[in-house]
Amino acid sequence: MALIDPGDEVIIPAPYWVSYPDMVLLADGLPVMPFAGMAQGYKITPRQLAAAITPQTRLLLLNSPCNPTGAPTRTPSCAGLGSAARASAHSHRHDDMYEKIYWEPEPFCSLVTAVPELYHRTVTINGVSKAYAMTGWRLGYCGGPKEIIAAMSTIQGQSTSNASSISQKAATVALNADQTCVTRMTEEFKKRRDVVVRALNSLPGVSCLPGSGTFYAFADVSRAISALGCATTPSSRSCF
């Protein structure tokens, strides 16, 4: 709402978290959703991004590792997407909510890490819900250009008011305390991922790539549906 005017376009790579397009529609914007299937690891290419950008593009929304696929935007991909986006005047939002639930040997990469030139056009979002299992505390945080953050603060102050002081105190402890519990939890999530992905891939007509992060398994069930004589679309997937 701080950024989008009626008719502005927001690029949301698909698959995506279900609420993203509705957030755009709520602000009278238009979601534009280039699709990346299993064959490309559920990650859009710089060419796809460049093709999706128009004079009406106002915002690019990236989530890495991605809910629901678990696919990360690695450093080369981040750099490529950043190069494609740099020529336009739009802003960027990078959702790093699953930053700590990540298993690749390559370090986690956020958009401004790979492309520092986009620093003054990017809002980076994070929170305590996932890494610290504090979903019910409802506390997130972000950093970005002062004018955008100020506008966001004004909107929040007149809608949801503020995060509770108790949640803020709890989050301060979580972020500054010993992080061993996060490491243990992430290792356990990886074990569970391996069990679920192996089980899904054993089912007839079901394919599932092991995600590099998050705690989701995104199964392609299109072959199973086709075997029943039904038509399929790119949305014929299930998230467990």
C-alpha positions in Angstrom: 0.0 0.0 0.0 3.0 2.3 0.6 4.2 1.7 -3.0 1.4 0.6 -5.3 -1.1 2.9 -7.1 -4.1 1.6 -9.1 -2.8 -0.1 -12.3 0.8 -0.6 -11.0 2.2 -4.0 -11.8 4.0 -6.2 -9.3 6.1 -9.1 -10.5 5.7 -12.3 -8.4 7.7 -15.3 -9.6 5.5 -18.4 -9.5 5.1 -20.7 -7.6 4.5 -18.2 -4.8 3.1 -17.9 -1.3 -0.7 -17.8 -1.8 -1.2 -14.3 -0.2 1.2 -12.4 -2.4 -1.2 -11.7 -5.4 -4.0 -10.8 -3.0 -1.8 -8.3 -1.3 -1.2 -6.6 -4.6 -4.9 -6.7 -5.5 -5.8 -5.2 -2.1 -3.7 -2.2 -3.1 -5.4 -2.0 -6.5 -2.3 -3.3 -8.3 -1.9 -6.0 -10.9 0.0 -9.2 -10.2 2.3 -10.4 -13.0 3.4 -14.0 -12.3 6.1 -15.5 -14.6 6.2 -19.3 -14.0 9.2 -21.4 -13.3 8.5 -25.2 -13.3 10.3 -28.1 -11.9 12.6 -28.4 -15.0 14.2 -25.1 -14.0 14.2 -25.8 -10.3 11.2 -23.4 -9.7 13.5 -20.4 -10.3 12.7 -17.8 -12.9 15.5 -16.7 -15.2 16.8 -13.2 -15.8 15.3 -13.4 -19.3 11.9 -14.2 -17.9 12.1 -11.3 -15.5 13.2 -8.9 -18.3 10.2 -10.0 -20.4 7.8 -9.4 -17.5 9.0 -5.8 -16.9 6.9 -3.1 -18.4 6.6 0.7 -18.0 3.9 -0.1 -15.4 6.1 -2.3 -13.3 6.5 -0.9 -9.8 7.7 -3.7 -7.6 9.5 -7.1 -7.8 8.8 -9.5 -5.0 11.3 -12.3 -4.3 11.1 -14.9 -1.6 14.2 -17.1 -0.9 14.2 -19.9 0.1 10.7 -20.0 -1.4 7.5 -20.9 0.3 6.2 -23.3 -1.0 9.0 -24.9 -3.2 12.0 -24.5 -0.9 14.0 -23.2 -3.9 16.7 -20.6 -3.1 17.8 -17.7 -5.2 21.6 -18.4 -5.2 24.3 -15.8 -5.8 24.6 -16.2 -9.6 20.8 -16.1 -9.9 20.5 -13.1 -7.6 23.1 -11.3 -9.6 21.4 -12.2 -12.9 18.0 -11.1 -11.7 19.5 -7.9 -10.2 21.1 -7.1 -13.5 17.8 -7.6 -15.3 16.0 -5.4 -12.8 18.6 -2.7 -12.5 17.7 -1.0 -15.8 14.1 -0.3 -14.7 13.0 2.2 -12.1 11.0 -0.2 -10.0 11.5 -1.1 -6.4 12.2 -4.6 -4.9 11.0 -6.5 -1.9 13.1 -9.5 -0.8 11.4 -11.8 1.7 14.1 -13.5 3.8 11.8 -15.2 6.3 13.4 -18.6 5.8 17.0 -17.3 5.8 18.1 -19.6 8.7 16.2 -22.7 7.5 18.6 -23.4 4.7 21.0 -26.3 4.0 23.1 -25.5 1.0 26.9 -25.2 1.5 26.8 -22.0 -0.5 26.0 -19.0 1.9 22.5 -17.6 1.9 22.2 -14.8 -0.5 19.8 -11.8 -0.4 19.2 -9.5 -3.4 21.2 -6.6 -2.1 24.1 -8.9 -1.1 24.5 -9.9 -4.7 23.7 -6.5 -6.2 24.6 -3.7 -3.8 23.6 -1.1 -6.4 19.9 -2.0 -5.6 20.4 -1.2 -1.9 18.5 2.1 -2.0 15.6 0.5 -4.0 15.1 -2.6 -1.9 13.0 -3.5 1.2 14.3 -6.6 2.9 11.8 -8.4 5.1 12.4 -11.0 7.9 10.9 -12.1 11.2 11.0 -14.5 14.1 8.1 -16.7 13.1 10.0 -19.4 11.2 13.6 -19.5 12.5 12.5 -19.3 16.1 9.1 -21.1 15.9 7.4 -17.9 17.1 4.5 -17.9 14.6 1.9 -16.8 17.2 4.0 -13.8 18.4 3.3 -12.1 15.1 6.5 -10.1 14.8 8.3 -9.2 11.6 10.8 -6.5 10.7 12.2 -4.9 7.6 14.8 -2.5 6.4 14.8 -0.2 3.4 14.7 3.3 2.0 13.7 5.8 4.7 10.8 7.3 2.8 9.3 3.8 2.1 9.7 2.6 5.7 8.1 5.9 6.9 5.1 5.4 4.7 4.8 1.8 5.8 4.9 2.9 9.4 2.2 5.4 8.9 -0.1 2.8 7.3 0.6 0.3 10.0 0.0 2.9 12.7 -3.5 3.5 11.4 -4.4 -0.2 10.7 -2.8 -2.8 13.0 -1.3 -0.3 15.4 1.9 -1.7 16.6 3.6 -5.0 17.5 3.1 -5.8 21.2 5.9 -4.9 23.6 5.9 -8.6 24.8 6.6 -9.8 21.3 9.3 -7.3 20.9 11.0 -8.3 24.1 10.8 -12.0 23.1 12.2 -11.3 19.7 15.1 -9.4 21.1 16.0 -12.5 23.2 15.6 -14.8 20.3 17.8 -12.8 17.9 20.6 -12.2 20.5 20.6 -15.5 22.4 22.6 -18.7 21.7 21.6 -19.9 18.2 22.3 -23.6 18.9 18.6 -24.3 19.1 18.1 -22.9 15.6 20.9 -25.2 14.2 19.3 -28.2 15.9 15.9 -27.4 14.6 17.1 -26.8 11.1 18.9 -30.2 11.1 15.7 -31.9 12.2 13.8 -30.2 9.4 16.2 -31.5 6.9 15.8 -35.1 8.2 12.0 -34.7 7.9 12.3 -33.2 4.4 14.3 -36.2 3.3 11.7 -38.6 4.6 8.8 -36.8 3.0 10.5 -36.2 -0.4 11.5 -39.8 -0.6 8.0 -41.0 0.2 6.5 -38.6 -2.3 8.8 -39.7 -5.1 7.9 -43.4 -4.4 4.2 -42.6 -5.3 3.1 -43.3 -8.9 2.9 -40.2 -11.0 4.3 -37.9 -8.3 7.6 -36.0 -8.5 9.2 -33.8 -5.8 12.5 -31.9 -5.8 14.2 -31.7 -2.4 14.1 -28.1 -1.3 17.2 -26.3 -0.2 15.4 -24.6 2.7 12.1 -24.0 4.5 10.0 -26.9 5.8 7.9 -27.6 2.8 7.8 -30.3 0.1 6.3 -29.2 -3.2 5.0 -32.2 -5.2 4.2 -32.2 -8.9 1.2 -34.5 -9.2 0.4 -33.6 -12.8 1.3 -37.1 -14.1 -0.9 -38.8 -11.5 -3.8 -36.5 -12.5 -3.2 -37.2 -16.2 -3.3 -41.0 -15.5 -6.8 -40.4 -14.3 -7.8 -38.9 -17.6 -7.9 -35.3 -16.2 -6.5 -32.2 -17.8 -3.6 -30.5 -15.9 -2.3 -27.0 -15.6 0.8 -25.5 -13.9 -1.3 -25.1 -10.8 -1.9 -28.9 -10.5 0.6 -29.2 -7.7 0.3 -29.9 -4.0 2.2 -28.5 -1.0 2.7 -30.8 2.0 
